[in-house]
Amino acid sequence: MSNSAVDRILPGMHSLTPHLCCAGAADAIEFYKRAFDAVELGRMPGPDSKLMHAMVKIGDSMLMLVDENTSCGMLGPKGIEGSPFTIHLYVEDVDATVKQAADAGAR
């Protein structure tokens, strides 16, 4: 058994990483790319073409996504008819970011 040090936080990650469950995670990824210059780092499709896991990077932070799966009790905002969370995004130019997001379809 090795006594070598183990990194407890993966490179590029922070102490807290949001993991969103939503209907249409692939569409959400494309929106985040257009609206917030997200960089897709990977996705793992399931046998039913829904995403079992995906990760994007926005600024210096990671965001994980998964498609809704009612058989597992995983519901997103559409499934619960609301949203139990808020995510704060810090940017250099608020007006430019709001315009970019609106141009990408944000409301």
N, CA, C and O of each residue as an XYZ file, in Angstrom:
428
protein
N       0.849     -1.185      0.000
C       0.000      0.000      0.000
C       0.889      1.240      0.000
O       1.843      1.324      0.774
N       0.582      2.185     -0.852
C       1.380      3.398     -1.005
C       0.952      4.470     -0.019
O      -0.229      4.603      0.304
N       1.925      5.227      0.453
C       1.656      6.365      1.338
C       1.766      7.688      0.595
O       1.822      8.747      1.220
N       1.798      7.638     -0.750
C       1.962      8.859     -1.530
C       0.744      9.764     -1.376
O      -0.369      9.301     -1.131
N       0.983     11.066     -1.527
C      -0.098     12.055     -1.412
C      -1.064     11.906     -2.584
O      -0.651     11.632     -3.712
N      -2.339     12.087     -2.307
C      -3.377     12.002     -3.326
C      -4.069     13.353     -3.392
O      -4.467     13.904     -2.366
N      -4.212     13.889     -4.613
C      -4.951     15.135     -4.766
C      -6.423     14.849     -4.502
O      -7.023     13.985     -5.142
N      -6.989     15.569     -3.571
C      -8.390     15.363     -3.213
C      -9.331     16.106     -4.154
O     -10.503     15.747     -4.268
N      -8.829     17.138     -4.830
C      -9.620     17.893     -5.796
C      -8.940     17.738     -7.150
O      -7.751     18.023     -7.295
N      -9.699     17.289     -8.132
C      -9.141     17.075     -9.466
C      -8.615     18.381    -10.051
O      -9.144     19.448     -9.737
N      -7.596     18.322    -10.886
C      -7.068     19.534    -11.519
C      -8.160     20.290    -12.274
O      -8.934     19.689    -13.020
N      -8.219     21.591    -12.081
C      -9.204     22.434    -12.756
C     -10.527     22.540    -12.027
O     -11.383     23.339    -12.408
N     -10.707     21.744    -10.983
C     -11.956     21.769    -10.230
C     -11.794     22.658     -9.002
O     -10.679     22.960     -8.576
N     -12.931     23.070     -8.442
C     -12.951     23.843     -7.207
C     -13.606     22.984     -6.134
O     -13.978     21.840     -6.396
N     -13.747     23.515     -4.950
C     -14.335     22.749     -3.847
C     -15.786     22.375     -4.097
O     -16.250     21.349     -3.600
N     -16.507     23.184     -4.855
C     -17.925     22.960     -5.098
C     -18.191     23.038     -6.596
O     -17.782     23.995     -7.253
N     -18.872     22.039     -7.132
C     -19.186     22.007     -8.556
C     -20.673     21.739     -8.738
O     -21.149     20.676     -8.339
N     -21.423     22.669     -9.328
C     -22.842     22.419     -9.578
C     -23.035     21.273    -10.565
O     -22.257     21.106    -11.504
N     -24.080     20.493    -10.338
C     -24.429     19.387    -11.224
C     -25.920     19.531    -11.513
O     -26.755     19.213    -10.666
N     -26.247     20.008    -12.702
C     -27.626     20.301    -13.060
C     -28.318     19.115    -13.716
O     -27.736     18.418    -14.547
N     -29.543     18.904    -13.336
C     -30.413     17.921    -13.966
C     -31.444     18.705    -14.765
O     -32.130     19.568    -14.218
N     -31.556     18.409    -16.058
C     -32.508     19.155    -16.873
C     -33.024     18.300    -18.020
O     -32.386     17.329    -18.427
N     -34.173     18.673    -18.528
C     -34.705     18.042    -19.737
C     -33.967     18.677    -20.910
O     -34.014     19.895    -21.085
N     -33.298     17.875    -21.701
C     -32.561     18.434    -22.837
C     -31.190     18.950    -22.459
O     -30.839     20.081    -22.794
N     -30.407     18.136    -21.764
C     -29.073     18.570    -21.332
C     -28.180     18.921    -22.523
O     -27.382     19.853    -22.436
N     -28.302     18.193    -23.626
C     -27.491     18.498    -24.811
C     -27.838     19.882    -25.353
O     -26.950     20.629    -25.764
N     -29.124     20.226    -25.355
C     -29.535     21.567    -25.778
C     -29.014     22.623    -24.820
O     -28.609     23.705    -25.243
N     -29.022     22.311    -23.520
C     -28.499     23.248    -22.525
C     -27.021     23.513    -22.761
O     -26.568     24.651    -22.642
N     -26.271     22.482    -23.092
C     -24.844     22.650    -23.371
C     -24.645     23.594    -24.552
O     -23.808     24.494    -24.492
N     -25.404     23.396    -25.616
C     -25.269     24.267    -26.788
C     -25.629     25.707    -26.440
O     -24.983     26.642    -26.912
N     -26.661     25.885    -25.614
C     -27.026     27.232    -25.171
C     -25.899     27.851    -24.344
O     -25.548     29.010    -24.563
N     -25.325     27.100    -23.399
C     -24.241     27.640    -22.566
C     -23.023     28.006    -23.410
O     -22.297     28.944    -23.080
N     -22.798     27.273    -24.492
C     -21.694     27.611    -25.402
C     -21.944     28.979    -26.047
O     -21.053     29.827    -26.095
N     -23.181     29.180    -26.543
C     -23.500     30.446    -27.220
C     -23.611     31.601    -26.226
O     -23.122     32.700    -26.485
N     -24.252     31.346    -25.094
C     -24.558     32.424    -24.152
C     -23.373     32.818    -23.277
O     -23.202     33.996    -22.963
N     -22.557     31.848    -22.882
C     -21.511     32.111    -21.888
C     -20.136     31.613    -22.310
O     -19.240     31.492    -21.474
N     -19.957     31.320    -23.605
C     -18.676     30.827    -24.119
C     -18.208     29.567    -23.397
O     -17.010     29.370    -23.197
N     -19.151     28.720    -23.010
C     -18.796     27.462    -22.348
C     -17.957     26.602    -23.281
O     -18.121     26.639    -24.501
N     -17.072     25.842    -22.698
C     -16.254     24.885    -23.435
C     -16.678     23.493    -22.976
O     -16.586     23.163    -21.793
N     -17.141     22.690    -23.918
C     -17.557     21.336    -23.565
C     -16.331     20.472    -23.337
O     -15.439     20.404    -24.183
N     -16.293     19.814    -22.192
C     -15.158     18.967    -21.838
C     -15.447     17.493    -22.038
O     -14.523     16.683    -22.116
N     -16.718     17.137    -22.122
C     -17.046     15.742    -22.370
C     -18.500     15.459    -22.100
O     -19.184     16.203    -21.397
N     -18.957     14.364    -22.677
C     -20.328     13.907    -22.429
C     -20.362     12.396    -22.536
O     -19.599     11.783    -23.282
N     -21.276     11.811    -21.763
C     -21.455     10.368    -21.745
C     -22.926     10.073    -22.018
O     -23.758     10.147    -21.113
N     -23.247      9.735    -23.278
C     -24.645      9.426    -23.597
C     -25.039      8.062    -23.050
O     -24.224      7.145    -22.955
N     -26.313      7.960    -22.694
C     -26.863      6.687    -22.235
C     -27.435      5.915    -23.399
O     -27.421      6.401    -24.530
N     -27.936      4.725    -23.145
C     -28.469      3.889    -24.216
C     -29.706      4.481    -24.883
O     -30.039      4.097    -26.004
N     -30.391      5.405    -24.219
C     -31.599      6.020    -24.782
C     -31.308      7.391    -25.395
O     -32.229      8.172    -25.635
N     -30.039      7.683    -25.646
C     -29.566      8.950    -26.226
C     -29.635     10.126    -25.262
O     -29.249     11.236    -25.626
N     -30.116      9.911    -24.044
C     -30.071     10.969    -23.043
C     -28.673     11.000    -22.443
O     -27.963      9.994    -22.440
N     -28.284     12.171    -21.932
C     -26.960     12.278    -21.342
C     -26.961     11.744    -19.915
O     -27.771     12.153    -19.083
N     -26.042     10.829    -19.650
C     -25.859     10.307    -18.298
C     -24.932     11.227    -17.515
O     -25.001     11.292    -16.287
N     -24.062     11.939    -18.234
C     -23.137     12.873    -17.599
C     -22.519     13.739    -18.686
O     -22.232     13.271    -19.788
N     -22.323     14.999    -18.357
C     -21.598     15.912    -19.244
C     -20.946     16.979    -18.383
O     -21.372     17.232    -17.256
N     -19.905     17.602    -18.927
C     -19.243     18.668    -18.183
C     -18.802     19.759    -19.142
O     -18.255     19.492    -20.213
N     -19.054     20.996    -18.730
C     -18.590     22.160    -19.470
C     -17.799     23.045    -18.519
O     -17.921     22.945    -17.298
N     -16.993     23.908    -19.105
C     -16.233     24.888    -18.335
C     -16.724     26.262    -18.759
O     -16.757     26.584    -19.947
N     -17.103     27.065    -17.781
C     -17.507     28.449    -18.017
C     -16.578     29.314    -17.175
O     -16.576     29.227    -15.947
N     -15.795     30.144    -17.842
C     -14.784     30.909    -17.109
C     -13.793     29.943    -16.496
O     -13.205     29.122    -17.200
N     -13.599     30.036    -15.171
C     -12.664     29.132    -14.512
C     -13.373     28.026    -13.729
O     -12.761     27.359    -12.895
N     -14.673     27.834    -14.004
C     -15.459     26.888    -13.214
C     -16.089     25.801    -14.069
O     -16.380     26.000    -15.248
N     -16.289     24.669    -13.455
C     -16.898     23.519    -14.119
C     -18.387     23.446    -13.780
O     -18.817     23.836    -12.695
N     -19.149     22.939    -14.730
C     -20.575     22.709    -14.554
C     -20.871     21.330    -15.124
O     -20.556     21.044    -16.280
N     -21.477     20.479    -14.308
C     -21.847     19.144    -14.765
C     -23.341     19.132    -15.068
O     -24.122     19.839    -14.431
N     -23.726     18.322    -16.048
C     -25.132     18.222    -16.445
C     -25.517     16.772    -16.652
O     -24.684     15.918    -16.961
N     -26.804     16.520    -16.473
C     -27.380     15.207    -16.728
C     -28.813     15.429    -17.194
O     -29.460     16.390    -16.779
N     -29.307     14.551    -18.049
C     -30.704     14.628    -18.467
C     -31.620     14.120    -17.367
O     -31.242     13.268    -16.564
N     -32.842     14.664    -17.347
C     -33.858     14.144    -16.441
C     -34.021     12.648    -16.667
O     -33.896     12.160    -17.790
N     -34.300     11.931    -15.591
C     -34.592     10.506    -15.700
C     -35.606     10.175    -14.615
O     -35.249      9.907    -13.468
N     -36.873     10.199    -14.998
C     -37.945     10.015    -14.020
C     -37.901      8.633    -13.373
O     -38.348      8.473    -12.237
N     -37.367      7.626    -14.080
C     -37.305      6.284    -13.493
C     -36.322      6.231    -12.325
O     -36.398      5.335    -11.484
N     -35.408      7.186    -12.275
C     -34.448      7.257    -11.170
C     -34.807      8.366    -10.183
O     -34.087      8.594     -9.211
N     -35.912      9.047    -10.431
C     -36.303     10.147     -9.557
C     -35.506     11.415     -9.783
O     -35.504     12.308     -8.936
N     -34.827     11.501    -10.920
C     -34.032     12.687    -11.238
C     -34.892     13.636    -12.067
O     -35.183     13.374    -13.233
N     -35.294     14.742    -11.445
C     -36.152     15.717    -12.110
C     -35.460     17.067    -12.183
O     -34.800     17.502    -11.239
N     -35.624     17.708    -13.314
C     -35.105     19.050    -13.489
C     -36.191     20.075    -13.245
O     -37.280     19.722    -12.791
N     -35.918     21.343    -13.536
C     -36.891     22.412    -13.308
C     -38.230     22.195    -13.994
O     -39.269     22.507    -13.411
N     -38.239     21.667    -15.222
C     -39.520     21.413    -15.901
C     -40.303     20.326    -15.177
O     -41.527     20.405    -15.067
N     -39.601     19.318    -14.686
C     -40.251     18.206    -14.007
C     -40.855     18.585    -12.666
O     -41.848     17.997    -12.238
N     -40.250     19.578    -11.997
C     -40.789     19.997    -10.698
C     -41.519     21.336    -10.793
O     -41.974     21.895     -9.795
N     -41.616     21.833    -12.035
C     -42.303     23.102    -12.303
C     -41.737     24.253    -11.472
O     -42.478     25.022    -10.859
N     -40.439     24.348    -11.467
C     -39.751     25.420    -10.744
C     -38.281     25.084    -10.646
O     -37.815     24.127    -11.266
N     -37.557     25.851     -9.883
C     -36.134     25.603     -9.718
C     -35.740     25.812     -8.264
O     -36.004     26.873     -7.699
N     -35.116     24.819     -7.654
C     -34.732     24.949     -6.251
C     -33.343     25.563     -6.046
O     -32.827     25.547     -4.929
N     -32.737     26.097     -7.096
C     -31.380     26.608     -6.941
C     -31.147     27.858     -7.777
O     -31.906     28.170     -8.695
N     -30.093     28.552     -7.437
C     -29.612     29.709     -8.171
C     -28.114     29.522     -8.361
O     -27.426     29.047     -7.458
N     -27.615     29.889     -9.518
C     -26.178     29.847     -9.766
C     -25.727     31.266    -10.079
O     -26.329     31.951    -10.906
N     -24.676     31.696     -9.420
C     -24.130     33.028     -9.651
C     -22.955     32.922    -10.615
O     -22.075     32.076    -10.455
N     -22.956     33.792    -11.611
C     -21.876     33.830    -12.594
C     -21.228     35.208    -12.517
O     -21.874     36.222    -12.780
N     -19.959     35.237    -12.158
C     -19.220     36.493    -12.089
C     -18.496     36.714    -13.407
O     -17.806     35.822    -13.900
N     -18.655     37.906    -13.977
C     -18.060     38.218    -15.277
C     -17.415     39.599    -15.228
O     -17.689     40.391    -14.326
N     -16.565     39.875    -16.195
C     -15.894     41.175    -16.271
C     -16.837     42.261    -16.774
O     -16.789     43.391    -16.288
N     -17.697     41.934    -17.743
C     -18.565     42.931    -18.368
C     -20.006     42.423    -18.355
O     -20.404     41.650    -19.227
N     -20.781     42.856    -17.369
C     -22.152     42.378    -17.199
C     -23.006     42.685    -18.427
O     -23.721     41.812    -18.920
N     -22.935     43.914    -18.920
C     -23.772     44.303    -20.058
C     -23.475     43.439    -21.281
O     -24.398     42.995    -21.963
N     -22.202     43.198    -21.562
C     -21.837     42.374    -22.715
C     -22.311     40.932    -22.522
O     -22.774     40.303    -23.473
N     -22.201     40.411    -21.317
C     -22.629     39.036    -21.041
C     -24.145     38.905    -21.153
O     -24.641     37.927    -21.712
N     -24.881     39.875    -20.631
C     -26.343     39.844    -20.735
C     -26.758     39.909    -22.200
O     -27.672     39.195    -22.613
N     -26.107     40.747    -22.983
C     -26.433     40.846    -24.409
C     -26.133     39.529    -25.118
O     -26.949     39.052    -25.907
N     -24.989     38.948    -24.849
C     -24.617     37.679    -25.478
C     -25.629     36.595    -25.112
O     -26.061     35.830    -25.974
N     -26.006     36.530    -23.840
C     -26.987     35.521    -23.406
C     -28.342     35.762    -24.071
O     -28.988     34.819    -24.527
N     -28.771     37.019    -24.125
C     -30.052     37.347    -24.767
C     -30.013     36.995    -26.258
O     -30.984     36.473    -26.807
N     -28.879     37.288    -26.906
C     -28.732     36.946    -28.324
C     -28.786     35.426    -28.536
O     -29.164     34.952    -29.607
N     -28.404     34.677    -27.505
C     -28.423     33.210    -27.580
C     -29.791     32.636    -27.198
O     -30.002     31.425    -27.271
N     -30.725     33.520    -26.787
C     -32.065     33.059    -26.478
C     -32.465     33.115    -25.016
O     -33.558     32.673    -24.664
N     -31.602     33.652    -24.150
C     -31.943     33.755    -22.717
C     -33.069     34.753    -22.525
O     -33.197     35.726    -23.268
N     -33.893     34.487    -21.500
C     -34.967     35.399    -21.148
C     -34.810     35.819    -19.714
O     -35.618     36.596    -19.206
